[in-house]
Amino acid sequence: MQGKPLIGFDVAEAQSWASKIQWKGLAIMNTYYDGPEKGFVEFKADFIEGGGLKNIHEISEFHLVDGRWYYVDGQIQESPIVSSTKVGRNNPCPCGSGKKYKKCHGVN
């Protein structure tokens, strides 16, 4: 598996998206195994994108290959919870810094 791209995975698209967001938190909800070489991780993650705080809840599948775990696939749980409210320039920054958004993540 190492060195082989995932089918349907667009590296350039993933890198472009990652450059536009800022991760704010990760909570591991559960982990479990389906045999010695297949495992699952349920997580929730918070991130800032386009001036709004968003989050994702996913169960990710990993396979053990040559002593290393590799991401294989993920299933979004429920529908992604997305904040539809834009953060106002004078509102507190959703990152928790205590600064106004315009002086923190709203600088760009």
N, C-alpha and C positions, 0 to 999 in steps of 0.2 A: 504494500500500500504506500510506503514511503516513496516520495518522488513522483507519484502518479496523481494527476489532478482528479478531483471528484467530478463525476459526470454531471454536466449542467451547472457547474460552479464557475462563475465568471470572476476571476481574480481581480481584474481591473475595476469592475463594478463594486466589488467588496471594498477595495482600497479607496475608491472614490467616496463611497458612503462613510467609511470609517474616518476619513479626513474631515468630514462635515459634522461629526457628532462628538460629544464629550461624555464618557461614561461617568456616572455619579455613584452607583452602588450596585452590589451583587449580593443576593441572598440565595444560598443553596437550600432548597426546601426538602429534598430527599435524594438518596442514591440507592440503587439496587442493581443486582447482577442477574443475568440470564445465562448461567454457565460461567466457566473460568475466563472466557475471552470476550465477553459481551457485557457491557454495563450501560446504565442509564443515569442521567443527572437531571433532576427537575430544579429549575432555577427561576428567579425573577431578577430582572436587571432594570435599572433606571438610567436614563440618558437625556441629554439636552440636544435637541435638533430643531433648527429653524426658530430659535427663540422660545420653544416650548419644552416643558418637561414631559417625557414619554417613558413608557416602560413596556417590557416584554415578559411573558411567562411561557416557558418552553420546557419540554422534556427532550433532552439530547441523547442520541445513541452514540456510544463509543465502542471501538473494537481494539483489543490488545494484539499488536503485531510486533514481533521481535522485541518484547519487553517494553513497548511504548504504547500509550493509548492514543487513538486517532478518532476525531469527530467524523461520524458517518452521515448522520441525518438528524433532523429535529422536527418536533411537532409542536406548533403553537397551541397553547391551552386557552380555551374559550376564544374570544377575539382579543387581539392586542388592545390594551387599555391605553388610549392616546389622549393626551390633554389637548382639547381643541381650542383652549384659551391661550392666546398669545400673552407672553409676559410683558407688562407695561414697562416702559423705560424707568419709571420711578418706583416700581414695585421691588420688593426684596428679591434678590437673585435666587432661583430655585435650587442652586447648588448648596445653599446653606452657609455661605460665607459671611452673611450679615450685611453685605454691601448692597447698594441699589444695583439693579440689573444693568443699567447703562454704564456703571463704573466697573462691572465685573465681566460677565459673559456677553453683554450687549455691546462691548467695545468694537467687535468686528463689524 
